[in-house]
Amino acid sequence: MGLKWTDTQEIAMALEDAHPDVDPRRVNFVDLRNWILALPDFDDDPAHSGERILEAVQLAWMEEHD
């Protein structure tokens, strides 16, 4: 079973593993969305992303990063 947009914590952990040297506070939503879509375990409709989901992922990633 792949990652869905609602799996914010799991996506954040995957992003931290994939981009350990990136400060998530400095990532814009376009790059964030593209990086999520590029995750090997991500399996959801790209059209279902939105600003609220991306913000939630970014916040979870910041917590994971710190």
The first five atom37 places (N, CA, C, CB, O) and aatype in JSON, in Angstrom:
{
  "aatype": [12, 7, 10, 11, 17, 16, 3, 16, 5, 6, 9, 0, 12, 0, 10, 6, 3, 0, 8, 14, 3, 19, 3, 14, 1, 1, 19, 2, 13, 19, 3, 10, 1, 2, 17, 9, 10, 0, 10, 14, 3, 13, 3, 3, 3, 14, 0, 8, 15, 7, 6, 1, 9, 10, 6, 0, 19, 5, 10, 0, 17, 12, 6, 6, 8, 3],
  "atom_mask": [
    [1, 1, 1, 1, 1],
    [1, 1, 1, 0, 1],
    [1, 1, 1, 1, 1],
    [1, 1, 1, 1, 1],
    [1, 1, 1, 1, 1],
    [1, 1, 1, 1, 1],
    [1, 1, 1, 1, 1],
    [1, 1, 1, 1, 1],
    [1, 1, 1, 1, 1],
    [1, 1, 1, 1, 1],
    [1, 1, 1, 1, 1],
    [1, 1, 1, 1, 1],
    [1, 1, 1, 1, 1],
    [1, 1, 1, 1, 1],
    [1, 1, 1, 1, 1],
    [1, 1, 1, 1, 1],
    [1, 1, 1, 1, 1],
    [1, 1, 1, 1, 1],
    [1, 1, 1, 1, 1],
    [1, 1, 1, 1, 1],
    [1, 1, 1, 1, 1],
    [1, 1, 1, 1, 1],
    [1, 1, 1, 1, 1],
    [1, 1, 1, 1, 1],
    [1, 1, 1, 1, 1],
    [1, 1, 1, 1, 1],
    [1, 1, 1, 1, 1],
    [1, 1, 1, 1, 1],
    [1, 1, 1, 1, 1],
    [1, 1, 1, 1, 1],
    [1, 1, 1, 1, 1],
    [1, 1, 1, 1, 1],
    [1, 1, 1, 1, 1],
    [1, 1, 1, 1, 1],
    [1, 1, 1, 1, 1],
    [1, 1, 1, 1, 1],
    [1, 1, 1, 1, 1],
    [1, 1, 1, 1, 1],
    [1, 1, 1, 1, 1],
    [1, 1, 1, 1, 1],
    [1, 1, 1, 1, 1],
    [1, 1, 1, 1, 1],
    [1, 1, 1, 1, 1],
    [1, 1, 1, 1, 1],
    [1, 1, 1, 1, 1],
    [1, 1, 1, 1, 1],
    [1, 1, 1, 1, 1],
    [1, 1, 1, 1, 1],
    [1, 1, 1, 1, 1],
    [1, 1, 1, 0, 1],
    [1, 1, 1, 1, 1],
    [1, 1, 1, 1, 1],
    [1, 1, 1, 1, 1],
    [1, 1, 1, 1, 1],
    [1, 1, 1, 1, 1],
    [1, 1, 1, 1, 1],
    [1, 1, 1, 1, 1],
    [1, 1, 1, 1, 1],
    [1, 1, 1, 1, 1],
    [1, 1, 1, 1, 1],
    [1, 1, 1, 1, 1],
    [1, 1, 1, 1, 1],
    [1, 1, 1, 1, 1],
    [1, 1, 1, 1, 1],
    [1, 1, 1, 1, 1],
    [1, 1, 1, 1, 1]
  ],
  "atom_positions": [
    [[0.84, -1.19, 0.0], [0.0, 0.0, 0.0], [0.88, 1.24, 0.0], [-0.96, 0.0, 1.22], [1.76, 1.38, 0.85]],
    [[0.66, 2.14, -0.94], [1.49, 3.32, -1.07], [1.01, 4.48, -0.22], [0.0, 0.0, 0.0], [-0.05, 4.44, 0.4]],
    [[1.82, 5.51, -0.21], [1.51, 6.72, 0.54], [0.41, 7.51, -0.16], [2.77, 7.59, 0.7], [0.38, 7.62, -1.39]],
    [[-0.48, 8.06, 0.63], [-1.56, 8.92, 0.14], [-1.34, 10.33, 0.69], [-2.97, 8.37, 0.57], [-0.57, 10.52, 1.63]],
    [[-2.01, 11.3, 0.11], [-1.87, 12.69, 0.55], [-2.17, 12.85, 2.03], [-2.78, 13.6, -0.26], [-1.61, 13.73, 2.68]],
    [[-3.04, 12.03, 2.57], [-3.42, 12.14, 3.98], [-2.38, 11.56, 4.93], [-4.74, 11.46, 4.2], [-2.49, 11.72, 6.15]],
    [[-1.38, 10.88, 4.4], [-0.31, 10.28, 5.22], [0.8, 11.3, 5.48], [0.27, 9.02, 4.53], [1.97, 11.06, 5.15]],
    [[0.43, 12.42, 6.08], [1.38, 13.54, 6.19], [2.64, 13.17, 6.97], [0.7, 14.72, 6.84], [3.74, 13.54, 6.56]],
    [[2.5, 12.47, 8.07], [3.67, 12.13, 8.89], [4.6, 11.18, 8.13], [3.23, 11.49, 10.22], [5.82, 11.35, 8.17]],
    [[4.04, 10.19, 7.47], [4.84, 9.24, 6.72], [5.53, 9.91, 5.53], [3.97, 8.08, 6.23], [6.69, 9.61, 5.22]],
    [[4.82, 10.83, 4.89], [5.42, 11.59, 3.78], [6.57, 12.44, 4.32], [4.36, 12.49, 3.07], [7.63, 12.51, 3.7]],
    [[6.35, 13.08, 5.46], [7.41, 13.91, 6.06], [8.65, 13.09, 6.36], [6.9, 14.59, 7.35], [9.77, 13.54, 6.11]],
    [[8.47, 11.89, 6.9], [9.63, 11.03, 7.19], [10.34, 10.61, 5.9], [9.18, 9.79, 7.97], [11.57, 10.56, 5.86]],
    [[9.57, 10.32, 4.86], [10.16, 9.94, 3.58], [10.93, 11.11, 2.96], [9.08, 9.45, 2.61], [11.99, 10.92, 2.37]],
    [[10.38, 12.32, 3.08], [11.08, 13.5, 2.56], [12.36, 13.77, 3.33], [10.17, 14.74, 2.62], [13.37, 14.15, 2.75]],
    [[12.32, 13.57, 4.64], [13.53, 13.77, 5.45], [14.6, 12.77, 5.04], [13.21, 13.62, 6.96], [15.78, 13.12, 4.97]],
    [[14.21, 11.54, 4.76], [15.17, 10.53, 4.29], [15.71, 10.88, 2.91], [14.52, 9.15, 4.26], [16.9, 10.7, 2.64]],
    [[14.84, 11.37, 2.03], [15.23, 11.67, 0.66], [16.03, 12.96, 0.53], [14.0, 11.75, -0.21], [16.86, 13.1, -0.37]],
    [[15.78, 13.92, 1.43], [16.41, 15.24, 1.34], [16.91, 15.68, 2.72], [15.41, 16.29, 0.77], [16.43, 16.68, 3.26]],
    [[17.86, 14.95, 3.3], [18.27, 15.25, 4.68], [18.96, 16.6, 4.87], [19.19, 14.18, 5.16], [18.98, 17.14, 5.98]],
    [[19.53, 17.14, 3.82], [20.25, 18.41, 3.93], [19.4, 19.63, 3.6], [21.46, 18.39, 3.03], [19.9, 20.75, 3.58]],
    [[18.11, 19.41, 3.34], [17.21, 20.5, 2.97], [16.46, 20.98, 4.21], [16.2, 20.04, 1.88], [15.95, 20.19, 5.0]],
    [[16.41, 22.3, 4.36], [15.6, 22.9, 5.43], [14.17, 23.02, 4.9], [16.17, 24.31, 5.87], [13.92, 23.79, 3.98]],
    [[13.24, 22.26, 5.48], [11.86, 22.29, 4.95], [11.2, 23.66, 5.02], [11.02, 21.3, 5.7], [10.22, 23.91, 4.31]],
    [[11.72, 24.55, 5.86], [11.16, 25.91, 5.93], [11.44, 26.71, 4.66], [11.74, 26.65, 7.14], [10.77, 27.7, 4.38]],
    [[12.42, 26.27, 3.9], [12.85, 26.99, 2.7], [12.3, 26.39, 1.4], [14.36, 27.02, 2.63], [12.65, 26.85, 0.31]],
    [[11.46, 25.37, 1.51], [10.94, 24.69, 0.33], [9.61, 25.31, -0.08], [10.77, 23.17, 0.6], [8.69, 25.44, 0.73]],
    [[9.5, 25.7, -1.35], [8.23, 26.24, -1.82], [7.28, 25.09, -2.16], [8.44, 27.15, -3.07], [7.71, 23.94, -2.32]],
    [[6.0, 25.4, -2.26], [4.99, 24.36, -2.44], [5.13, 23.64, -3.79], [3.61, 24.96, -2.33], [4.78, 22.46, -3.89]],
    [[5.62, 24.31, -4.81], [5.79, 23.66, -6.11], [6.84, 22.56, -5.99], [6.21, 24.7, -7.21], [6.62, 21.43, -6.43]],
    [[7.99, 22.89, -5.39], [9.03, 21.88, -5.2], [8.55, 20.77, -4.26], [10.31, 22.53, -4.65], [8.79, 19.59, -4.51]],
    [[7.89, 21.16, -3.17], [7.39, 20.17, -2.22], [6.47, 19.17, -2.89], [6.67, 20.87, -1.06], [6.61, 17.97, -2.7]],
    [[5.54, 19.66, -3.67], [4.6, 18.77, -4.38], [5.36, 17.84, -5.32], [3.57, 19.59, -5.17], [5.08, 16.64, -5.36]],
    [[6.31, 18.38, -6.07], [7.08, 17.56, -7.0], [7.9, 16.49, -6.27], [8.01, 18.44, -7.84], [7.99, 15.36, -6.73]],
    [[8.48, 16.86, -5.14], [9.27, 15.89, -4.36], [8.38, 14.8, -3.8], [10.02, 16.59, -3.22], [8.78, 13.64, -3.75]],
    [[7.17, 15.15, -3.36], [6.23, 14.14, -2.85], [5.85, 13.18, -3.98], [4.97, 14.82, -2.26], [5.86, 11.96, -3.8]],
    [[5.52, 13.73, -5.14], [5.14, 12.89, -6.27], [6.28, 11.97, -6.7], [4.7, 13.76, -7.44], [6.03, 10.9, -7.25]],
    [[7.52, 12.38, -6.46], [8.69, 11.59, -6.85], [9.04, 10.5, -5.84], [9.89, 12.51, -7.04], [9.88, 9.65, -6.12]],
    [[8.42, 10.53, -4.67], [8.72, 9.5, -3.68], [8.32, 8.13, -4.23], [7.99, 9.79, -2.33], [7.23, 7.98, -4.78]],
    [[9.2, 7.14, -4.09], [8.89, 5.82, -4.67], [7.63, 5.17, -4.12], [10.05, 4.9, -4.45], [6.97, 4.42, -4.84]],
    [[7.29, 5.44, -2.87], [6.11, 4.82, -2.26], [4.84, 5.64, -2.42], [6.37, 4.58, -0.81], [3.77, 5.21, -1.98]],
    [[4.94, 6.81, -3.05], [3.75, 7.66, -3.18], [2.83, 7.1, -4.26], [4.15, 9.11, -3.5], [3.27, 6.83, -5.38]],
    [[1.56, 6.94, -3.91], [0.6, 6.36, -4.84], [-0.78, 6.98, -4.62], [0.54, 4.82, -4.66], [-1.68, 6.36, -4.06]],
    [[-0.92, 8.21, -5.07], [-2.2, 8.9, -4.95], [-2.37, 9.81, -6.16], [-2.29, 9.72, -3.61], [-1.42, 10.05, -6.9]],
    [[-3.56, 10.29, -6.35], [-3.87, 11.16, -7.48], [-3.19, 12.51, -7.3], [-5.41, 11.34, -7.63], [-3.46, 13.21, -6.32]],
    [[-2.31, 12.9, -8.22], [-1.63, 14.2, -8.1], [-2.59, 15.37, -8.03], [-0.69, 14.39, -9.26], [-2.26, 16.4, -7.44]],
    [[-3.76, 15.24, -8.61], [-4.73, 16.34, -8.61], [-5.35, 16.57, -7.24], [-5.82, 16.05, -9.62], [-5.98, 17.6, -7.02]],
    [[-5.18, 15.65, -6.33], [-5.79, 15.79, -5.01], [-4.95, 16.6, -4.03], [-6.06, 14.44, -4.42], [-5.33, 16.76, -2.87]],
    [[-3.83, 17.1, -4.48], [-3.02, 17.93, -3.59], [-3.59, 19.35, -3.58], [-1.52, 17.93, -4.03], [-4.21, 19.8, -4.54]],
    [[-3.35, 20.01, -2.48], [-3.78, 21.4, -2.35], [-2.91, 22.09, -1.32], [0.0, 0.0, 0.0], [-2.07, 21.46, -0.67]],
    [[-3.11, 23.37, -1.19], [-2.28, 24.16, -0.28], [-2.36, 23.66, 1.15], [-2.7, 25.62, -0.35], [-1.35, 23.62, 1.85]],
    [[-3.55, 23.27, 1.61], [-3.71, 22.8, 3.0], [-2.94, 21.5, 3.24], [-5.19, 22.59, 3.32], [-2.31, 21.34, 4.29]],
    [[-2.99, 20.6, 2.28], [-2.26, 19.34, 2.42], [-0.76, 19.59, 2.4], [-2.66, 18.35, 1.29], [-0.03, 19.05, 3.23]],
    [[-0.31, 20.41, 1.47], [1.12, 20.7, 1.38], [1.63, 21.4, 2.64], [1.41, 21.56, 0.14], [2.73, 21.14, 3.1]],
    [[0.82, 22.29, 3.18], [1.19, 22.97, 4.42], [1.31, 21.97, 5.58], [0.15, 24.06, 4.76], [2.24, 22.05, 6.38]],
    [[0.38, 21.04, 5.65], [0.43, 20.02, 6.7], [1.67, 19.14, 6.57], [-0.84, 19.15, 6.66], [2.31, 18.81, 7.57]],
    [[2.0, 18.77, 5.34], [3.22, 17.97, 5.11], [4.45, 18.78, 5.49], [3.31, 17.52, 3.63], [5.36, 18.26, 6.15]],
    [[4.5, 20.04, 5.1], [5.65, 20.87, 5.41], [5.82, 21.03, 6.92], [5.52, 22.24, 4.75], [6.94, 20.96, 7.42]],
    [[4.74, 21.23, 7.64], [4.8, 21.36, 9.1], [5.3, 20.05, 9.74], [3.41, 21.73, 9.67], [6.13, 20.08, 10.65]],
    [[4.79, 18.93, 9.26], [5.24, 17.64, 9.78], [6.71, 17.42, 9.48], [4.41, 16.5, 9.2], [7.45, 16.89, 10.31]],
    [[7.15, 17.82, 8.29], [8.55, 17.68, 7.91], [9.43, 18.56, 8.8], [8.75, 18.05, 6.42], [10.52, 18.14, 9.21]],
    [[8.98, 19.77, 9.1], [9.76, 20.65, 9.99], [9.94, 20.0, 11.36], [9.07, 22.03, 10.14], [11.03, 20.05, 11.93]],
    [[8.88, 19.39, 11.88], [8.99, 18.69, 13.17], [9.95, 17.51, 13.06], [7.61, 18.19, 13.64], [10.75, 17.28, 13.97]],
    [[9.88, 16.79, 11.97], [10.77, 15.64, 11.76], [12.22, 16.1, 11.62], [10.34, 14.84, 10.51], [13.14, 15.44, 12.09]],
    [[12.41, 17.23, 10.97], [13.76, 17.75, 10.7], [14.44, 18.24, 11.98], [13.67, 18.9, 9.69], [15.66, 18.12, 12.13]],
    [[13.66, 18.8, 12.89], [14.23, 19.37, 14.13], [14.54, 18.34, 15.16], [13.3, 20.37, 14.72], [15.02, 18.68, 16.24]]
  ]
}
